[in-house]
Amino acid sequence: MTGTKKDGQETDLWFRATACFRREGGQWRISHMHNSVPFAMDGSEKALLDLRPERATPLRGRA
């Protein structure tokens, strides 16, 4: 997500979004939505907002 906050501060971070859908009355509706950022698993549980994903490597051809 990138953008400029109302105070002029630039933001650039990666986050994960999950949406679960349920069909009701012939229409798809969102039944659950969750957004999160990675966090440190060292006991601090600090949000890691400066991470960047590595280029994805296809599973085929891996040893």
C-alpha positions, 0 to 999 in steps of 0.5 A: 500500500502506498500513499500520502497521509493527510499530514503529508507523510508518505507511506509504503508498506506490505500487508496481507488481506483475506476475504471470505465470501458466502453465496446468499440469495444468488449473490456473493457477499463478503462474510469475513475480512481480515487485514494484517502486517507481518510481525516479529516472532522474537517476543516483541510482536512488533509490526515489521512495516519495512519488509519487502517480498522476495521475487516469487520462485516457481515450485516447479524445478525446485530440489 
